[in-house]
Amino acid sequence: EENRRLTAIIRSSDDAVLTKDLSGVVTGWNQGAERLYGYSAGEAIGRHVSELIIPADRVGEEGRILREAAAGETVSFETERVTKAGEWIDVSLRAFPIRGLSGEVTAICTVGHDVSDRRRRERAEQRNSEALIWRKRLRRALGNGGLVFHGQPILDLASGRVDHHELLVRMQLDGELVSPGAFLPFAEESELIRDLDLWAVEQGMGIGGKLPVAINLSARSLGSRGLLIAIERRLSTGAVAPGDLTFEITETAAAENMPGARELVGELTRMGCGVALDDFGTGYGSFTYLRHLPVTQLKIDIEFIRGISDDDADRRVVESMIDVAHNFEMTTVAEGVEDQATLDLLGELGVDQVQGYHVGRPQPLELG
């Protein structure tokens, strides 16, 4: 009677309850396991649990469960599992030994409880907290001169000389330099990105009066009249030649706001500035954007450049990009050049300029 009651409880439990032998092969699988993981009992029983629900990078956890539970211990922790549909879920696991009549461990029972909603809330709360901290830091840096530019050289292959430098922002924080990956995503989700773009334009155009530069603009700047007015006002002083300025926008940003991108590109080229379409090739219908955006330069994304020496498909795609760009009278820049072999091959394919650690890392600029 007691066994029947326990069986009924396990079968009707909302939690995923499964049993397995000491090698990890499933011997029991309740309805909760079917609901949580997506496999029926018929599909699961007889298979090793690591084949079913354990991600490849967490297979070591199963070895720990088998060792400790077989030694008579209970194991509890939170982890991730994969459903039959390929969905990753957060689960709270508790594994404990099942003993035979003589007290020896004969099997292992694992109870899994879905904690995905709670973990999502926790991650969202943590990210919101981080966002507030970084936005506060960025506001302070914008106000007290805590932002600086480093420049990464872009080499012209025909002349063998540096054509210009891409300006990359850094934050000075507690005596260290923080890369934009730490604070830029949070800025892009708020109006602070407009302030950062204005700072980049003011500081970048100042540097552009001493050497040619490329200045990155965010998606929020597309269609911003205030930004265009600031650029035009600075150009009117004669302190910087428009031909020494290139403004970079990403393909993704252009795709999300094509009218704004078209207006921005049109106005900047009218002023005589260069405009680069950054990360080219990462979006869908990349080539169709060129019909609507009169940019002067295409920057081929690192994803195509990284494997160009070994991947014929990447090489053909890059060659097509170069041909199309030249047909539109645009220059091409290959991003992410990390070795001499890639540099040589790009030269053979006809790319105009290259950028990457093999050419030069971002460094403080010597403006004299």
HELIX and SHEET records of a PDB file:
HELIX    1   1 GLU A    2  SER A   12  1                                  11    
HELIX    2   2 GLN A   31  TYR A   37  1                                   7    
HELIX    3   3 ALA A   41  ALA A   44  1                                   4    
HELIX    4   4 VAL A   49  LEU A   52  1                                   4    
HELIX    5   5 ALA A   56  ARG A   58  5                                   3    
HELIX    6   6 VAL A   59  ALA A   70  1                                  12    
HELIX    7   7 SER A  116  ASN A  144  1                                  29    
HELIX    8   8 PRO A  180  ALA A  182  5                                   3    
HELIX    9   9 LEU A  184  GLU A  188  1                                   5    
HELIX   10  10 LEU A  192  GLY A  208  1                                  17    
HELIX   11  11 ALA A  219  SER A  221  5                                   3    
HELIX   12  12 ARG A  225  SER A  236  1                                  12    
HELIX   13  13 PRO A  242  ASP A  244  5                                   3    
HELIX   14  14 GLU A  251  GLU A  256  1                                   6    
HELIX   15  15 MET A  258  MET A  271  1                                  14    
HELIX   16  16 SER A  286  TYR A  289  1                                   4    
HELIX   17  17 ILE A  302  ILE A  305  1                                   4    
HELIX   18  18 ASP A  312  ASN A  327  1                                  16    
HELIX   19  19 GLN A  340  LEU A  349  1                                  10    
SHEET    1   A 5 VAL A  26  TRP A  29  0                                        
SHEET    2   A 5 ALA A  16  LYS A  20 -1                                        
SHEET    3   A 5 VAL A 105  ASP A 114 -1                                        
SHEET    4   A 5 TRP A  88  ARG A  99 -1                                        
SHEET    5   A 5 VAL A  75  VAL A  82 -1                                        
SHEET    1   B 9 GLU A 176  VAL A 178  0                                        
SHEET    2   B 9 ARG A 161  LEU A 173 -1                                        
SHEET    3   B 9 LEU A 147  ASP A 156 -1                                        
SHEET    4   B 9 GLN A 353  VAL A 354 -1                                        
SHEET    5   B 9 THR A 331  ALA A 334  1                                        
SHEET    6   B 9 GLN A 297  ILE A 300  1                                        
SHEET    7   B 9 GLY A 274  PHE A 280  1                                        
SHEET    8   B 9 LEU A 245  THR A 250  1                                        
SHEET    9   B 9 VAL A 213  ASN A 216  1                                        
SHEET    1   C 4 GLU A 176  VAL A 178  0                                        
SHEET    2   C 4 ARG A 161  LEU A 173 -1                                        
SHEET    3   C 4 LEU A 147  ASP A 156 -1                                        
SHEET    4   C 4 GLN A 363  PRO A 364 -1                                        
END                                                                             
